[in-house]
Amino acid sequence: MPKSRSSRHPSPGGELARASTPRRSGRAAVGSKHLDARRLAAGLSLTITVVLAAGCSDNASPRPLTTTTPSASPSPSPTADAAKEVRAATAAYEQAYLAAVADPKNSVKSQTLLAMYTDDSPERAGMAHFLQAFTANGWAGRPGPRSHQDIEQIRLVAPAAHGKAETTTCTYDDGTVVDAVNRAPDGSQIIVNDDKQSARTRWTWVSISGTWKIQDATTITTWHGEDRCAPR
């Protein structure tokens, strides 16, 4: 499977060296999620006890009446909402990416993926070249059984209203790139690349008209042949 989605990768190898295409850097959060952004709000219960005296009867005794008000609704948190939206955008991007590399000749799937980048993003151009190389070579990506991604950090670079954030992901990828057109002499499928690796990547997201898009991505560290990301 393509191992890095970032066009700036410190350790070229695998299918990147063979095809001179950008490498895959991450998957959407499938396993355990680090630094999960949660809404920090709690309800407040107020119990009011009113003691009422009984009527005129000498035999009557006072009976307490307890009334509990409903819990207050949590106050919206723009920061928590923005983090939740970025996490959802990461998951949507992963699904679009897997669909596009599995069927790179499908222009609808490719355009759906490319639309998740800003128009001026260098990553958009890199991904377009990546998909073109897959199409020209007749390749297709297949996810591996243990592939997973952890979102290690979500940080709002600007106030939530301005819509800019950074995420850091760690991805383990044991998928393969296969020749989807040709077969080996014995009829078996040709494996173009089955390298396994982990990668830590930093992503920059911006909100455009309420939609989070990728502006930039850089792979920081790569570990070949091992899963260095948090276990699922």
C-alpha positions in Angstrom: 0.0 0.0 0.0 1.3 3.5 -0.6 3.0 4.5 2.7 2.9 8.3 2.7 0.4 10.9 1.6 2.8 13.7 2.2 4.8 14.8 -0.9 7.6 15.8 1.5 9.0 12.5 2.9 12.4 12.2 4.6 13.0 8.5 3.6 12.2 7.7 0.0 11.7 4.0 -0.7 9.3 1.3 -1.7 6.8 2.3 -4.3 7.9 6.0 -4.0 11.4 5.1 -5.4 9.9 2.9 -8.0 7.2 5.3 -9.3 8.6 8.7 -8.2 5.3 9.5 -6.6 4.3 11.0 -3.3 4.0 8.4 -0.5 1.1 7.8 1.8 1.4 9.2 5.2 -1.6 8.3 7.3 -4.9 6.7 7.8 -8.0 7.9 9.6 -8.4 7.0 13.1 -9.5 3.4 13.2 -7.9 2.1 16.4 -7.2 3.8 19.7 -7.2 7.6 19.6 -4.8 9.6 21.6 -5.6 13.0 23.1 -9.2 12.6 22.2 -10.9 16.1 22.3 -13.9 15.9 24.5 -16.5 18.6 25.3 -15.7 19.9 28.8 -19.1 20.6 30.1 -21.2 19.2 32.9 -24.8 19.5 34.1 -25.6 21.0 37.4 -28.3 19.5 39.6 -30.1 21.6 42.1 -32.2 20.0 44.8 -34.7 22.2 46.6 -36.3 20.8 49.8 -39.3 22.5 51.0 -40.8 21.5 54.4 -44.5 22.1 54.6 -46.4 22.0 57.8 -49.4 19.8 57.9 -53.0 21.0 58.1 -54.9 21.8 61.3 -55.2 18.2 62.5 -53.2 17.7 65.7 -52.4 14.1 64.6 -50.8 15.2 61.3 -47.1 15.4 61.0 -44.9 17.6 58.8 -44.1 15.9 55.4 -41.1 17.1 53.5 -41.6 17.8 49.7 -38.4 17.4 47.6 -38.2 18.9 44.1 -35.2 18.3 41.8 -34.7 20.6 38.8 -33.5 19.0 35.5 -29.8 19.1 34.8 -28.7 22.2 32.8 -27.7 21.6 29.2 -23.9 21.7 28.5 -22.7 24.9 27.1 -21.4 24.7 23.5 -17.6 24.8 23.2 -16.3 26.1 19.9 -12.9 24.6 20.5 -14.2 21.2 21.2 -16.6 21.4 18.3 -13.8 22.3 15.9 -11.6 19.4 17.1 -14.5 17.0 16.6 -15.0 18.4 13.1 -11.3 18.0 12.2 -11.4 14.4 13.5 -14.4 13.7 11.3 -12.7 15.3 8.3 -9.7 13.0 8.9 -11.9 9.9 8.8 -13.7 11.1 5.7 -10.4 11.8 4.0 -9.2 8.3 4.8 -12.2 6.7 3.3 -11.9 8.9 0.2 -8.2 8.0 -0.1 -8.7 4.3 0.2 -11.5 4.4 -2.4 -9.4 6.4 -4.9 -6.2 4.3 -4.7 -8.3 1.1 -5.0 -9.8 2.3 -8.2 -7.5 5.1 -9.5 -9.1 5.2 -13.0 -12.4 6.2 -11.4 -12.5 10.0 -11.9 -15.3 10.5 -9.5 -13.4 8.9 -6.7 -10.3 10.8 -7.6 -12.0 14.2 -7.7 -13.8 13.4 -4.4 -10.3 12.9 -2.8 -8.7 16.0 -4.4 -11.6 18.2 -3.3 -10.5 17.5 0.3 -7.4 19.7 -0.3 -7.4 23.5 -0.6 -7.0 24.6 -4.2 -3.6 26.1 -3.6 -2.3 23.1 -1.6 1.0 21.6 -2.9 -0.4 18.3 -1.4 -3.3 18.4 -3.9 -0.9 18.6 -6.8 1.2 15.8 -5.3 -1.8 13.6 -4.8 -3.0 14.2 -8.4 0.4 13.1 -9.7 0.3 10.1 -7.4 -3.1 9.0 -8.8 -2.0 9.6 -12.4 1.1 7.3 -11.8 -1.2 4.6 -10.5 -3.5 4.9 -13.5 -0.6 4.9 -16.0 1.0 1.8 -14.4 -2.3 -0.1 -13.9 -1.7 -0.2 -10.1 -4.2 -0.4 -7.3 -3.9 -0.1 -3.5 -5.1 -2.7 -1.1 -5.3 -2.1 2.7 -3.6 -4.6 5.0 -5.2 -6.5 7.9 -3.3 -4.6 10.6 -3.2 -1.1 9.1 -4.3 1.6 11.5 -3.9 5.2 12.3 -3.9 7.1 15.6 -4.6 10.8 15.9 -2.0 11.8 18.5 -2.8 15.5 18.7 -5.3 18.1 17.5 -4.2 21.7 18.0 -6.1 24.8 17.0 -3.6 27.1 15.5 -6.1 30.0 15.4 -9.3 30.6 17.3 -12.0 28.1 16.4 -13.9 30.9 14.6 -11.0 31.4 12.2 -10.8 27.7 11.3 -7.2 26.6 11.3 -5.8 23.5 13.0 -2.9 21.1 13.1 -3.1 17.4 13.7 -0.3 14.8 14.3 -1.0 11.2 13.2 0.9 8.0 13.6 0.1 5.4 10.9 1.0 1.8 10.5 0.6 0.5 7.0 0.9 -3.2 6.0 -1.1 -2.8 2.8 0.1 -3.7 -0.7 0.2 -2.1 -4.2 -0.8 -4.6 -6.9 -0.7 -4.7 -10.6 -4.4 -4.6 -11.4 -3.9 -5.2 -15.2 -1.3 -7.9 -15.6 -0.8 -11.3 -14.1 2.3 -13.3 -13.3 3.1 -16.2 -15.7 1.5 -18.7 -13.3 -1.6 -16.6 -13.1 -1.0 -15.2 -9.7 -1.4 -11.5 -8.8 1.7 -9.3 -9.2 2.7 -7.5 -6.0 4.3 -4.1 -6.8 5.1 -3.2 -3.2 4.3 -4.8 0.1 6.7 -2.8 2.4 5.4 -2.4 5.9 6.1 0.8 7.8 5.0 3.3 10.4 5.0 7.1 9.8 4.3 10.2 11.9 2.8 13.0 10.0 1.8 16.6 10.7 -1.2 18.0 8.9 -2.5 21.5 8.5 -6.2 22.0 8.1 -8.2 25.1 7.3 -12.0 25.6 7.3 -13.4 27.0 4.1 -17.1 27.9 4.1 -17.6 25.4 7.0 -15.6 22.5 5.4 -12.3 21.4 6.7 -9.6 20.9 4.0 -6.0 19.9 4.0 -3.6 22.8 3.3 -0.3 21.1 4.0 1.2 17.8 5.2 4.7 16.7 6.2 5.9 13.3 7.2 8.2 13.8 10.3 9.4 10.3 11.0 9.3 6.9 9.3 10.0 3.4 10.8 10.4 0.7 8.3 9.2 -2.9 8.9 7.5 -2.3 12.3 4.4 -0.9 13.9 5.5 2.0 16.1 2.1 3.5 16.6 -0.2 3.0 19.6 -1.9 -0.5 19.6 -5.5 -0.6 18.7 
